[in-house]
Amino acid sequence: MENTPIFFADGESPKMIDAFKKAQENFKYFWRELSWEYRRIVPALDVACVKLAFTQEINNETVVEHMWINEINFDGEKIKGILVNDPNELTNVVNGEYVEIPANQISDWLFVTQDKTYGGFTIQAMRSEMNEAEREDHDAAWGLNFGDYNDILVAYEQKEKPENLTEHPMSQNMQESLLEFIKSNPNELTAQDELGYTFLHREAIAGNSTTVKVLLDSGADINARTHNNKTALDFAEQLKWEHLIPILK
């Protein structure tokens, strides 16, 4: 994801280009949260969606539309999900269609839990240009409280617990039950999905160092490669999970 040109930002304001960059840099926190959400018995997120740049050549011109998807999956390289907007000009995608888009085309992401919004970089860039009444109308239309546009959160309770920016609390809390799970299901350590991803790959992508340590201590192969030849370390480096890199080296 790093050093990839944001080719879809032509004609956008500097403030919006900055929002795209921040959304890409911090997307890993969105995915970490969603990876835990998929394991929760009782869902905690009210909203979880990603905005992507969709492109099409129309009359020898690249037309770009930024649209939201939900039901998201992420393999460290591509974002996958269902488009929830109607395109204005594009004819190569339709609302309700399953899409797979490279991660360097992320333009925003948003999750909401306990009446707090996380991410929403482009939304906050737009809100920063509004007056108070316009912001109130905007938030009412979304049905969300977007708070202070100068103070964008990326991780749950990061102010109260700054350590949450390094490690998700569920990663630590689930350590014992993960050990039990592996004892009962030792094959999960070596199993690979249809793209060659192991349990270790998926936990490295989500930045869960406690879980990664448990897997390695239990005998997971640190050098396992996906069909695209990626190790868990490759994903940790790509996503800049700094706390994971020493463990996987």
N, C-alpha and C positions, 0 to 999 in steps of 0.2 A: 504493500500500500504506500510505502514511503517513496518519495522522489517521482511520483507519477504525475504527469501533467494534468491539470484540471482543464481539459480541453473544452468543457462545456460552459465555461465562465465568460466567454466573449460577450461584451456588451453589458455585463452585470456591473453593479456598483462595487467599488472597493470594499464597502461594508459587507455586501453579500458574498463576495469572493472570500473574504475573511471568515464569514460564517460557514461556508462550504469546507474550508480548510480545517476549522475547529471541529466540525462535525466528523470529518474523516479521522482526525487525530484521536478523537475521544470515542469513536464508534465501539472500540473494544469494551468500554464500560456498559454500553447498551447490550452487547452480545453476552457479556458475563452475567448481567442481570437476567436476561431472557433464558440463558442456559439453566439457571436455577429455577426460574419460573416454571419451566417445562417439567421439573421434578417435584414441584409442590403439589400436595394433595388439595390444599385450599389455595386458589390463585390469589396473588397479592397485587398484580398489576391491573389497572383499569383500562389502560391504553398502552400499546406497544406497536410502533410503526416506524418505517424508514422512508425517507424521501430520496428518490433517485433521479438522475438525469437520463431521460430517454431521448434517443436521437433518431433522425431519419433524413435521408437525402430527398428533398422535394424541390423540383425545378433547379437542380444543380446547386442547391443551398442546403447546408446542414441546419435542420430545424431541431431545436431542443425544447423539451418540456420537462419540468420538474414535477414528479407525481409520487404519491404515497402508496406503499404496499404494506400489507400485514401478513399474518401467519408466516412469520419470517424464519428462515434457516440460514446458516452461514457456515461455510466450510473453510474459512481462513482466506479464501480468494474471491468467491462469488457470493452475492446476496441472493437469496431465493425467496419468493413469496407471491402473493396474489395482489394484483393491481386494484386499487379501490377508487381511482379517479377516472373520469371520462376525459380522454385527450381532446384538446381543442383542434389541433391540426394533424397530429400524427395519425396514420392509418395502419401502422405496423403492430400496434398493440390495442387491446380493448379492455375496458373495465371488467374485472372478474377473471382475467387471464393470469395463468401461472407464468412467472418470468424468472430468469437468471441473469443477473447483471454484475459486471466486475466491481469490486469494492472501491475502485478509484472513481466510480460514478455516484458515490454517496453524496447527497447534498444536505441531508439533515436526518435526524432521528429524534424520537420522542418516546419516553415512557412516563406513566403517571401512576403514583401509588400514594395512598393516604392524603389525597388532595394536594400533592406537590408534583410539579412537573420537572422532569430531568431532560437535558438536551433542549431541542427546539431552537437551535442557533439561528436559523433563517427567520423563524417566527419572532424571536426577540429582536433581530435586526429590523424587521418591519415595525414591531411595536415601538422601537426606539424613535421612529420617525412620526409617531402618532401623538396627538394630545391626549389628555387624561380621559376625556369623554369617548374618544375613538378607541382607546385601549379597553375601556369598560365594555363597549359594544362588541369589539373583537373577541374578548374573552367570553362574553355571554354567548356569542355565536358558536364558539367551540365548546361551551359548557365547562370550561376549565379556568382555574386561577393560575395565570402564568407568572405572577409575582414580579420581581424586579428584573427588568431587561438587562441590567448591568451585572447580574449575579446569577449566572447559569450553573446549575448543579449537574453533576454527571454520575454521582454514586450516592446510594441511599445513606442518609444520616452522615454525610461526609464532614459536616461542620461539627457535629457533636462527637463524632468518632473518626478523626482524620485517617486512622489506620484502615478504614473501609476503602480508601483509595488504593491501598496496596493489595488487600485481600478481602474477598467477600466474606461476611460473617458466617454464611452457611457452609462455606468450604471448611472452616474450622469446626463448626458445630456438628457436621456430618462425618467427622473423621472415624468415630467408633463404628457407626453403622456401615460405613464403606468397608472397613476391615472385615466386618461380619459378612457383608455381601460377597466380598472376594473369596473368603473362606468357603462359602457355600457355592460360589460360581467361579471357580478358578479359570475356566475357559475364557471368561471375559477379559482376562489380561492379554491374551494373544489374539482374540477374535478381531477380524478386519471386516469393515463393511464393503459395499460394492465398489467404493472408490479407494479402498485400501486403508482407510482411517481406522486407527485403534482407539481404545479408551484414552490412552495417553495423549494422542494427537488432539482429541476433542477437549480434554482438560487443559492442555497447553494453550489452545486457541482461546479458551474462556479465562485464562489467567489464574487458575486455581492452584496455588503453590502447595497448599496442604494436601490436596487431593493428588497432585502430581507426585509428591514425596511418598505418599502411601502406596501409589501404584509402583513406583520404582523400588521401594523397599520390599514390595510383594513379588518382585521379579518381572515387571513389565520391561519390554525391550526398548531401551533408550534410542536405539538406532533404527527402529521400525520405520519403513518409508511408505508413503501413500503411492498410488499409481502415478501421481505427478512427481514422485521422487522427493517428497518433503518429509523431513523428520519433525518431531515435536519441537526441537530447538529452532528449526527454520521458522516455524510459526511464531514462536515466542519472540524471536528477533524481528520478524516482519511486523508484528503488532506492538513491538516495543514494550513487552511485559518485562521490565528490567529486573524485577524480583525473581523471575523464573529462569532467566538466562544462566546464572551460576549453577543452579540445580541441574539443569539439563546439559551442562558442559561436563 
